[in-house]
Amino acid sequence: MNVLIPEFMDAPAVERLKKSHTVIYDPNLVDDMPRLLEMARSCDAIIVRNRTQVRGELLSALERCLVVGRLGVGLDNIDMEECKRRDISVFPAYGANANSVAEYVIASAMFLLRGCYTSTADVAAGNWPRTALSQGRELAGRTLGLAGFGSIGQLTARLGKALGMQVIAYDPVVKAGDIAYTEGGVKAVSLDELVATADVLSLHMPLVDATRNLFDQARIASMKQGAILVNTARGGIVDEAAVAAALRSGHLSGAAIDVFAEEPLKASAHFIGCPNLILTPHVGGLTVESNERVSGLVAGKVLEALAELAPA
């Protein structure tokens, strides 16, 4: 069978697929829509990251495809309803990049709370900004608020607890009393309480109609004075201009934004020169180790699905 991979996938996983199937692997194909559409017509499975939009024109071109592998966990780039209607199975890599995202959240929070890690140039030049940089804050004792308490949120909670944080969480699906809260020592709260209480607020929710622009100007204004916002979920959940305004006014003391409403992010006036801000290009879940886990997991699921579809 034919497997099409138009974005980056870890090499051992690609070779594993090649042992039993014809594989077209071109990590640049996502940027060549005419070629992508042409090759899509003959594939039995396609494996994508977040840039390939499995909807509309591409989904129509997937005439014989019955398997979609997703090298990640977000599904907003895949038309799930149409895939279901066409009996196309979708296999995301749930849990495989959780550790990378959780470490990103905790590392960003520590960096922003301490506020001293950008002094290299000053110190090397013979300056000594010790007084100015001696008012950093510790992570221990702070309240970590998790908007979304799935596998990534739960692992982030464990890391935060290990470093002495109090952890609260809101999730409309994982109800209060669930074993995930009780075993993890995490308090389930409402969204309003989460936003008003958290010193570090980290987002771990999908982009759906109910979460689109959930963190708008009003909700960001209701965050605790001096709080830190970390978004490794999806860009459309947060009003980016409102985050920048809250940083400039001092209402937020820091923010780490890994995902954006439009990717790649274009030059943005509201972010340029914005203080206490970390911007990264959607890499929160990408490390050497997570790439291996994600690619291996998805390759295995795709191989299993194709084996079931193979004629006896």
C-alpha positions as CSV (number, residue, x, y, z in Angstrom):
1,M,0.0,0.0,0.0
2,N,1.0,3.6,-0.5
3,V,1.9,5.9,2.4
4,L,2.3,9.6,1.9
5,I,4.3,11.7,4.5
6,P,4.4,15.4,3.5
7,E,5.9,16.7,6.8
8,F,8.9,15.8,9.0
9,M,8.9,12.3,10.5
10,D,11.7,10.6,12.5
11,A,13.8,8.5,10.2
12,P,13.6,5.1,11.9
13,A,9.8,5.3,11.8
14,V,9.9,6.1,8.1
15,E,12.2,3.1,7.5
16,R,9.8,0.9,9.5
17,L,7.0,1.9,7.2
18,K,9.1,1.3,4.1
19,K,9.6,-2.4,5.1
20,S,6.1,-3.3,4.2
21,H,4.7,-0.4,2.1
22,T,5.6,2.1,-0.6
23,V,6.4,5.3,1.1
24,I,6.6,8.8,-0.4
25,Y,8.4,10.9,2.2
26,D,9.1,14.6,1.5
27,P,9.0,17.0,4.4
28,N,8.7,19.9,2.0
29,L,5.7,18.6,0.2
30,V,3.4,20.5,2.6
31,D,4.5,23.7,0.9
32,D,3.8,22.4,-2.7
33,M,0.0,22.0,-2.9
34,P,-0.2,21.0,-6.5
35,R,2.3,18.1,-6.0
36,L,0.6,17.2,-2.7
37,L,-2.8,17.0,-4.3
38,E,-1.4,14.9,-7.1
39,M,0.3,12.4,-4.8
40,A,-2.7,12.3,-2.4
41,R,-4.9,10.7,-5.1
42,S,-3.0,7.4,-4.9
43,C,-2.2,7.1,-1.2
44,D,-3.8,4.6,1.1
45,A,-2.6,6.5,4.2
46,I,-1.3,9.9,4.9
47,I,0.8,11.0,7.9
48,V,0.8,14.7,8.8
49,R,1.8,17.2,11.5
50,N,-0.1,20.4,12.1
51,R,0.6,22.3,8.9
52,T,-1.1,19.9,6.5
53,Q,-4.8,20.7,6.4
54,V,-6.7,17.4,5.9
55,R,-9.9,19.1,4.8
56,G,-11.4,20.7,1.7
57,E,-9.3,20.3,-1.4
58,L,-6.8,17.9,0.1
59,L,-9.4,15.7,1.7
60,S,-11.3,15.5,-1.6
61,A,-8.1,14.4,-3.3
62,L,-7.6,11.6,-0.9
63,E,-9.8,9.4,-3.0
64,R,-8.6,6.0,-1.7
65,C,-7.1,7.0,1.6
66,L,-8.6,5.3,4.7
67,V,-5.9,6.1,7.3
68,V,-4.6,9.4,8.6
69,G,-1.7,9.5,11.1
70,R,-1.3,12.7,13.1
71,L,2.2,13.4,14.4
72,G,0.8,15.3,17.4
73,V,-2.4,15.5,19.4
74,G,-4.3,18.5,18.1
75,L,-6.9,17.7,15.5
76,D,-8.0,21.2,14.4
77,N,-6.2,20.7,11.0
78,I,-8.3,17.6,10.2
79,D,-12.0,17.6,9.3
80,M,-13.0,14.9,11.7
81,E,-16.6,14.8,10.7
82,E,-15.9,14.3,7.0
83,C,-13.2,11.7,7.9
84,K,-15.8,9.8,9.9
85,R,-18.4,10.1,7.1
86,R,-15.8,8.6,4.7
87,D,-14.7,5.9,7.1
88,I,-11.2,7.3,7.4
89,S,-9.5,6.3,10.6
90,V,-7.5,9.1,12.3
91,F,-4.7,8.2,14.7
92,P,-3.2,11.0,16.8
93,A,-0.1,10.5,19.0
94,Y,-1.8,11.0,22.4
95,G,0.6,11.1,25.3
96,A,3.8,10.8,23.2
97,N,4.9,14.4,23.5
98,A,3.4,15.1,26.9
99,N,6.8,15.2,28.7
100,S,8.2,17.8,26.3
101,V,5.2,20.1,26.6
102,A,5.2,19.8,30.4
103,E,8.9,20.6,30.7
104,Y,8.4,23.6,28.4
105,V,5.7,24.9,30.7
106,I,7.7,24.5,33.9
107,A,10.9,25.9,32.4
108,S,9.1,28.9,30.9
109,A,7.5,29.6,34.3
110,M,10.8,29.4,36.1
111,F,12.5,31.6,33.5
112,L,9.9,34.3,33.7
113,L,9.5,34.3,37.5
114,R,13.2,34.6,38.1
115,G,13.8,37.2,35.4
116,C,17.6,37.1,35.6
117,Y,18.6,34.9,32.7
118,T,19.0,37.6,30.0
119,S,21.9,39.3,31.8
120,T,24.7,37.5,29.9
121,A,25.6,40.5,27.7
122,D,25.6,43.0,30.6
123,V,27.8,40.7,32.9
124,A,30.2,39.9,30.1
125,A,30.6,43.6,29.3
126,G,31.6,44.3,32.9
127,N,28.3,45.6,34.2
128,W,26.9,44.2,37.4
129,P,23.0,44.5,37.5
130,R,22.8,42.5,40.7
131,T,20.4,44.9,42.5
132,A,18.1,45.1,39.5
133,L,18.0,41.3,39.1
134,S,17.7,40.3,42.8
135,Q,13.9,40.5,43.0
136,G,13.1,37.3,41.1
137,R,10.4,34.9,42.5
138,E,10.6,31.2,43.3
139,L,8.4,28.6,41.7
140,A,7.8,26.8,45.0
141,G,4.7,28.0,46.8
142,R,3.1,29.4,43.7
143,T,-0.2,28.2,42.4
144,L,-0.1,26.5,39.0
145,G,-3.5,26.7,37.2
146,L,-4.2,24.2,34.4
147,A,-6.9,25.0,31.9
148,G,-7.4,21.5,30.6
149,F,-6.5,18.4,32.6
150,G,-5.8,15.7,30.0
151,S,-2.6,13.7,29.8
152,I,-0.4,16.8,29.3
153,G,-2.1,18.8,32.0
154,Q,-1.7,15.9,34.4
155,L,2.0,15.5,33.7
156,T,2.5,19.2,34.1
157,A,0.7,19.0,37.4
158,R,3.1,16.3,38.6
159,L,6.2,18.3,37.7
160,G,4.8,21.4,39.4
161,K,3.9,19.5,42.5
162,A,7.4,18.0,42.6
163,L,8.8,21.5,42.7
164,G,6.6,22.6,45.5
165,M,3.7,24.2,43.6
166,Q,0.0,24.1,44.6
167,V,-1.9,22.9,41.6
168,I,-5.5,23.7,40.6
169,A,-7.2,22.6,37.3
170,Y,-10.3,23.2,35.3
171,D,-11.6,20.8,32.7
172,P,-15.2,20.5,31.5
173,V,-14.7,16.8,30.7
174,V,-12.6,15.6,33.6
175,K,-15.1,16.2,36.4
176,A,-14.3,17.0,40.1
177,G,-13.8,13.8,42.0
178,D,-12.1,12.0,39.1
179,I,-9.2,9.9,40.2
180,A,-6.9,12.1,38.1
181,Y,-7.4,14.9,40.7
182,T,-7.5,12.8,43.8
183,E,-4.3,10.8,43.0
184,G,-2.4,13.9,41.8
185,G,-3.4,16.1,44.8
186,V,-4.9,18.6,42.4
187,K,-8.0,20.7,43.3
188,A,-10.7,20.9,40.7
189,V,-12.1,24.5,40.3
190,S,-14.3,26.5,38.0
191,L,-12.7,28.4,35.1
192,D,-13.4,31.7,36.8
193,E,-11.6,30.6,40.0
194,L,-8.7,29.2,38.0
195,V,-8.2,32.4,36.2
196,A,-8.4,34.6,39.3
197,T,-6.2,32.4,41.5
198,A,-3.3,31.0,39.4
199,D,0.1,32.6,39.6
200,V,1.1,30.5,36.5
201,L,-1.8,29.8,34.2
202,S,-1.1,27.1,31.5
203,L,-3.4,26.2,28.7
204,H,-4.0,22.6,27.7
205,M,-7.2,22.5,25.7
206,P,-8.2,21.9,22.1
207,L,-9.3,24.6,19.7
208,V,-13.0,24.0,19.3
209,D,-15.9,26.4,19.0
210,A,-16.2,26.6,22.8
211,T,-12.6,27.5,23.4
212,R,-12.0,29.9,20.4
213,N,-10.9,33.3,21.8
214,L,-11.8,31.9,25.3
215,F,-8.9,34.0,26.7
216,D,-10.1,37.4,25.4
217,Q,-9.3,40.8,26.7
218,A,-11.8,40.5,29.5
219,R,-10.6,37.1,30.8
220,I,-7.0,38.2,30.6
221,A,-7.9,41.3,32.6
222,S,-9.5,39.0,35.3
223,M,-6.2,37.1,35.8
224,K,-4.3,37.6,39.0
225,Q,-2.2,40.7,39.1
226,G,1.4,39.7,38.2
227,A,0.4,36.3,36.9
228,I,2.2,34.4,34.1
229,L,0.4,32.9,31.1
230,V,1.8,30.0,29.1
231,N,0.1,28.8,26.0
232,T,1.2,25.5,24.4
233,A,-2.3,24.5,23.3
234,R,-3.6,26.3,20.2
235,G,-3.3,29.9,19.1
236,G,-6.9,30.7,18.5
237,I,-7.7,30.2,22.2
238,V,-5.9,33.5,23.2
239,D,-6.3,37.1,22.1
240,E,-2.6,37.8,21.3
241,A,-2.9,41.6,21.2
242,A,-4.6,41.5,24.7
243,V,-1.7,39.4,26.1
244,A,0.8,42.0,24.7
245,A,-1.3,44.9,26.2
246,A,-1.4,43.1,29.6
247,L,2.4,42.6,29.6
248,R,3.0,46.3,28.6
249,S,0.7,47.5,31.4
250,G,2.3,45.2,34.0
251,H,-1.0,43.4,34.7
252,L,0.8,40.2,33.6
253,S,4.4,39.8,34.7
254,G,5.2,37.3,31.9
255,A,4.0,35.2,29.1
256,A,5.3,32.3,27.0
257,I,3.4,31.8,23.7
258,D,4.3,28.8,21.5
259,V,1.2,28.7,19.3
260,F,-0.5,31.4,17.3
261,A,-3.8,32.1,15.5
262,E,-1.9,32.3,12.3
263,E,1.2,30.2,11.7
264,P,3.9,31.0,10.8
265,L,3.4,34.2,12.8
266,K,3.9,37.3,10.7
267,A,5.7,40.4,11.9
268,S,3.4,41.6,14.7
269,A,3.5,45.2,16.0
270,H,1.9,44.2,19.3
271,F,4.6,41.7,20.1
272,I,7.7,43.7,18.9
273,G,9.5,45.1,21.9
274,C,7.0,43.6,24.3
275,P,8.5,43.0,27.8
276,N,8.8,39.7,29.7
277,L,7.7,37.7,26.7
278,I,8.9,34.3,25.3
279,L,7.8,33.5,21.7
280,T,8.6,30.1,20.2
281,P,7.5,28.7,16.8
282,H,5.2,25.8,17.9
283,V,8.0,23.7,19.3
284,G,6.7,23.0,22.8
285,G,6.1,19.3,22.0
286,L,9.2,18.9,19.8
287,T,12.4,17.4,21.2
288,V,14.6,14.6,20.0
289,E,13.0,12.2,22.4
290,S,9.4,13.2,21.7
291,N,9.9,13.1,17.9
292,E,11.1,9.5,18.3
293,R,8.1,8.6,20.5
294,V,5.5,10.4,18.4
295,S,6.8,9.0,15.1
296,G,7.1,5.5,16.5
297,L,3.6,5.5,17.9
298,V,2.0,6.8,14.8
299,A,3.9,4.5,12.5
300,G,2.8,1.5,14.6
301,K,-0.9,2.6,14.5
302,V,-0.8,3.2,10.7
303,L,0.9,-0.2,10.2
304,E,-1.8,-2.0,12.2
305,A,-4.6,-0.2,10.4
306,L,-3.2,-1.0,7.0
307,A,-2.7,-4.6,8.0
308,E,-6.4,-4.8,8.8
309,L,-7.2,-3.3,5.4
310,A,-4.9,-5.6,3.4
311,P,-6.7,-8.2,1.3
312,A,-6.5,-11.7,2.7
